[in-house]
Amino acid sequence: ELTMRVAVTIIGLFLMVALLAQSCAVGALSSIGDDEALTGGGAVGIIVALLFLLGSAFAIGVPTLAMILFLLAGLLALGVASTSGFTDLQIWGIIALFLATLCFFGRREKRRKQQSA
């Protein structure tokens, strides 16, 4: 069954759109206000959104790579959330780590399916 991996793909894509929209808004509005730290946080948010996109793309076929991408996104988001004014990245980082955990279970699911076939 693909249930876990399909769920990660769908959830990851929907969240990527939300994160991308929020990060673009933060980046644009903070550049108007001349807040360099917040502008940098918005830029990192866009990178995290791209990692969400890549993680979602690989969740079905290569769940191990997806797990690594979501883990990287989570650590990057958590690290930048503490140094920039974009504190919502902390929430996005936790979500990314949760998706990485789901990818871990999706990887186990794929291995079990391959062993039984």
C-alpha positions as CSV (number, residue, x, y, z in Angstrom):
1,E,0.0,0.0,0.0
2,L,1.1,3.6,-0.7
3,T,-1.1,5.2,2.0
4,M,1.6,6.8,4.1
5,R,3.7,8.0,1.2
6,V,0.7,9.4,-0.7
7,A,-0.4,11.2,2.5
8,V,3.0,12.8,2.9
9,T,3.0,13.9,-0.7
10,I,-0.4,15.5,-0.5
11,I,0.1,17.1,2.9
12,G,3.6,18.3,1.9
13,L,2.4,19.9,-1.3
14,F,-0.5,21.7,0.4
15,L,1.7,23.0,3.2
16,M,4.4,24.0,0.7
17,V,1.9,26.3,-1.0
18,A,1.0,27.9,2.3
19,L,4.6,28.3,3.4
20,L,5.7,29.8,0.1
21,A,2.9,32.3,0.2
22,Q,3.7,33.3,3.8
23,S,7.4,33.5,3.1
24,C,6.9,35.7,0.1
25,A,4.6,38.0,2.0
26,V,7.1,38.2,4.9
27,G,10.0,38.9,2.6
28,A,8.2,41.5,0.6
29,L,6.7,43.3,3.6
30,S,9.9,43.3,5.6
31,S,11.9,44.7,2.7
32,I,9.5,47.6,2.7
33,G,10.0,48.1,6.4
34,D,13.8,47.7,5.9
35,D,14.1,44.8,8.4
36,E,17.1,42.8,7.1
37,A,16.7,39.9,9.6
38,L,13.1,39.4,8.7
39,T,13.8,39.7,5.0
40,G,16.5,37.0,5.4
41,G,14.0,34.8,7.3
42,G,11.5,35.2,4.4
43,A,14.2,34.1,2.0
44,V,15.0,31.0,4.1
45,G,11.3,30.3,4.3
46,I,11.2,30.1,0.5
47,I,14.1,27.7,0.5
48,V,12.3,25.6,3.2
49,A,9.2,25.6,0.9
50,L,11.3,24.3,-2.0
51,L,12.6,21.6,0.3
52,F,9.0,20.7,1.1
53,L,8.3,20.5,-2.7
54,L,11.3,18.2,-3.3
55,G,10.5,16.1,-0.2
56,S,6.9,15.7,-1.4
57,A,8.0,14.8,-4.9
58,F,10.2,12.0,-3.7
59,A,7.9,10.7,-0.9
60,I,6.3,8.0,-3.0
61,G,9.3,6.7,-5.0
62,V,12.3,7.4,-2.8
63,P,11.0,7.9,0.8
64,T,14.6,7.9,2.3
65,L,15.5,10.9,0.2
66,A,12.2,12.6,1.1
67,M,12.9,11.9,4.8
68,I,16.4,13.6,4.5
69,L,14.9,16.6,2.6
70,F,12.2,17.1,5.3
71,L,14.8,16.7,8.0
72,L,17.0,19.3,6.4
73,A,14.0,21.7,6.0
74,G,13.1,21.2,9.6
75,L,16.5,21.9,11.0
76,L,17.0,24.9,8.7
77,A,13.7,26.4,9.7
78,L,14.2,25.8,13.4
79,G,17.7,27.3,13.2
80,V,16.6,30.4,11.3
81,A,13.5,30.9,13.4
82,S,15.7,31.6,16.5
83,T,17.9,34.2,14.7
84,S,15.4,36.1,12.5
85,G,12.1,37.7,13.3
86,F,10.2,35.1,11.3
87,T,9.2,33.0,14.3
88,D,6.6,31.1,12.4
89,L,9.5,29.1,10.9
90,Q,9.6,27.3,14.2
91,I,6.1,25.9,13.5
92,W,7.1,25.0,9.9
93,G,10.3,23.3,11.2
94,I,8.3,21.1,13.6
95,I,5.9,20.3,10.7
96,A,8.8,19.3,8.5
97,L,10.2,17.1,11.2
98,F,6.8,15.4,11.5
99,L,6.7,14.8,7.8
100,A,10.3,13.4,8.0
101,T,8.9,11.0,10.6
102,L,6.1,10.0,8.4
103,C,8.6,9.4,5.6
104,F,10.5,7.1,7.9
105,F,7.3,5.0,8.3
106,G,6.6,5.2,4.6
107,R,10.1,3.8,4.0
108,R,9.4,0.9,6.3
109,E,6.1,0.4,4.5
110,K,7.8,0.2,1.1
111,R,10.5,-2.2,2.4
112,R,7.8,-4.6,3.8
113,K,6.0,-4.5,0.5
114,Q,9.1,-5.3,-1.4
115,Q,10.0,-8.2,1.0
116,S,6.6,-9.7,0.7
117,A,6.6,-9.6,-3.1
